[in-house]
Amino acid sequence: MKKAVIALLALCISLVAAVALVGCGESGPADKKADFIWFKVEVPEGVSVSNSAGDNANKAQLTFSNNDRIIPLWEKKMTAEELLARYEDRYSGSFKWETHDPVTYGDKTWLTGDYKHSGGTTSVFIIGVNEGSVSITVDNFEDHKAEVETVLNTIEFADNMSEAMKEAKEVKLTDIDLKR
């Protein structure tokens, strides 16, 4: 009798564990990243997608209610270091460019700098990708720090940027699910 109770108890525990592992038919937590084809990112609350640069995913920009923006750009033929040097050349002088130490968000280390202008400060984050490099410019980073850090911590880039950019040119921004 004692063996039967133990066996029944073990069976019940196994059944509960199996149901917990399966998650009642769900395959795991839902992916919260919006897919812009050439990059995927979690879009925080209070951030929307802007079509000010164009209506397709290759021109995607993220914007805040005050019109500050997060603008990702892919440079096919430049390393991260070359792109940083381009920013230094373009924004030194009257824009007071400053290069900063690299920073790490998630599993990515970004080259960084910023420049001053009449609208505040624009911060620049640059990283090498499989083909070229990506810069992400952010208007007034300190005003939107939590949201920008979410973007930098969750962004992923396509394995083949050239092909992804070709495809992104065919995807309308209005067709992208922000997955909130």
C-alpha positions as MATLAB code, in Angstrom:
seq = 'MKKAVIALLALCISLVAAVALVGCGESGPADKKADFIWFKVEVPEGVSVSNSAGDNANKAQLTFSNNDRIIPLWEKKMTAEELLARYEDRYSGSFKWETHDPVTYGDKTWLTGDYKHSGGTTSVFIIGVNEGSVSITVDNFEDHKAEVETVLNTIEFADNMSEAMKEAKEVKLTDIDLKR';
ca = [
       0.000    0.000    0.000;
       2.817    2.382    0.909;
       4.532    1.710   -2.452;
       1.297    2.453   -4.306;
       0.892    5.824   -2.535;
       4.504    6.775   -3.289;
       4.082    5.739   -6.927;
       0.860    7.733   -7.218;
       2.503   10.757   -5.583;
       5.489   10.499   -7.972;
       3.104   10.272  -10.934;
       1.229   13.405   -9.778;
       4.475   15.340   -9.312;
       5.656   14.270  -12.783;
       2.358   15.333  -14.318;
       2.472   18.767  -12.652;
       6.082   19.222  -13.769;
       5.213   18.226  -17.349;
       2.336   20.709  -17.483;
       4.585   23.438  -16.075;
       7.295   22.738  -18.665;
       4.866   22.716  -21.554;
       3.317   25.959  -20.306;
      -0.228   24.937  -21.161;
       0.524   24.803  -24.877;
       2.671   27.935  -25.149;
       6.161   27.741  -26.556;
       7.727   30.317  -24.245;
       7.735   34.077  -23.756;
       6.581   36.051  -26.775;
       9.259   37.887  -28.729;
       8.756   41.570  -27.928;
      10.987   42.833  -30.733;
       9.665   44.747  -33.700;
      11.201   43.455  -36.927;
      12.433   46.194  -39.263;
      14.128   43.502  -41.422;
      17.673   44.882  -41.137;
      17.335   45.203  -37.373;
      15.044   43.945  -34.622;
      14.477   45.911  -31.443;
      12.169   46.242  -28.490;
      10.308   49.532  -28.962;
       9.612   50.990  -25.501;
       6.322   52.565  -24.466;
       6.229   56.256  -25.352;
       8.318   55.674  -28.488;
       6.769   55.544  -31.943;
       7.990   54.928  -35.472;
       8.544   57.967  -37.671;
       8.313   58.031  -41.446;
       9.969   61.448  -41.744;
      12.895   59.940  -43.685;
      10.695   57.668  -45.811;
       7.833   55.172  -45.605;
       9.870   51.971  -45.773;
      11.666   49.920  -43.114;
      15.117   50.804  -44.481;
      14.427   54.417  -43.369;
      12.955   53.598  -39.937;
      13.398   56.129  -37.160;
      12.073   55.987  -33.634;
      10.644   59.168  -32.182;
       9.548   60.572  -28.839;
       6.490   62.747  -28.246;
       8.688   65.885  -28.230;
      10.086   64.912  -31.692;
      13.523   63.874  -30.379;
      14.638   60.859  -32.393;
      16.614   57.656  -32.409;
      18.000   57.268  -35.927;
      19.768   54.062  -36.985;
      21.877   54.252  -40.167;
      23.863   51.535  -41.896;
      27.156   52.399  -43.598;
      28.006   49.537  -45.927;
      31.623   50.383  -46.684;
      32.899   51.856  -43.410;
      34.265   50.262  -40.291;
      33.051   51.554  -36.944;
      36.352   53.398  -36.479;
      36.098   55.048  -39.905;
      32.539   56.119  -39.206;
      33.530   57.575  -35.829;
      36.299   59.544  -37.586;
      33.725   60.867  -40.068;
      31.552   62.133  -37.191;
      34.632   63.690  -35.545;
      35.496   65.530  -38.781;
      31.938   66.652  -39.477;
      31.007   67.840  -35.989;
      34.240   69.183  -34.519;
      34.607   72.932  -34.324;
      31.359   74.821  -33.875;
      29.407   71.680  -32.897;
      31.908   70.836  -30.132;
      32.220   67.119  -30.899;
      33.500   64.996  -28.014;
      34.589   61.382  -28.388;
      33.881   59.248  -25.319;
      34.995   55.847  -24.079;
      33.201   52.854  -25.603;
      30.087   51.669  -23.742;
      28.502   48.234  -23.542;
      24.785   47.545  -23.727;
      23.690   43.931  -23.763;
      26.347   41.978  -25.631;
      27.422   44.895  -27.839;
      30.169   47.459  -27.295;
      29.586   50.798  -28.995;
      32.012   53.577  -29.926;
      30.502   56.838  -28.687;
      30.594   60.583  -28.979;
      28.297   63.560  -28.975;
      27.939   67.056  -30.322;
      26.098   70.182  -29.219;
      23.646   72.192  -31.314;
      20.735   74.602  -30.856;
      18.334   71.724  -30.094;
      20.525   70.233  -27.367;
      23.011   67.385  -27.573;
      23.047   64.523  -30.062;
      24.708   61.335  -28.860;
      26.146   58.883  -31.367;
      26.584   55.133  -30.831;
      28.565   53.224  -33.486;
      29.144   49.502  -33.892;
      30.676   47.294  -36.549;
      28.312   44.800  -38.146;
      28.963   41.891  -40.511;
      29.158   44.287  -43.444;
      30.171   47.814  -42.524;
      28.881   49.600  -39.448;
      25.745   51.072  -37.903;
      25.411   54.428  -36.207;
      22.540   55.264  -33.917;
      22.088   58.962  -33.263;
      19.975   60.026  -30.317;
      18.642   63.501  -29.642;
      19.031   64.515  -25.988;
      20.002   61.083  -24.638;
      19.723   62.097  -20.975;
      16.052   63.075  -21.456;
      15.249   59.592  -22.810;
      17.920   57.458  -21.147;
      15.706   54.528  -20.080;
      14.078   54.185  -23.498;
      17.358   54.519  -25.403;
      19.035   51.960  -23.145;
      16.175   49.549  -23.886;
      16.834   50.031  -27.600;
      20.614   49.598  -27.254;
      20.218   46.549  -24.993;
      17.775   44.760  -27.298;
      18.837   45.663  -30.842;
      19.915   42.843  -33.160;
      21.194   43.241  -36.709;
      20.592   41.005  -39.710;
      23.215   38.416  -40.609;
      23.304   39.675  -44.202;
      22.830   43.445  -44.105;
      22.894   43.947  -47.892;
      20.057   41.499  -48.478;
      18.137   42.732  -45.441;
      18.312   46.350  -46.650;
      17.029   45.327  -50.091;
      14.106   43.559  -48.439;
      13.489   46.441  -46.004;
      13.031   48.817  -48.956;
       9.922   46.808  -49.841;
       8.362   46.785  -46.343;
       6.102   49.671  -45.338;
       6.622   51.048  -41.837;
       2.854   50.809  -41.286;
       3.110   47.022  -41.711;
       5.558   46.589  -38.811;
       4.120   45.246  -35.567;
       5.680   47.037  -32.592;
       4.763   44.041  -30.367;
       3.843   45.869  -27.208;
];
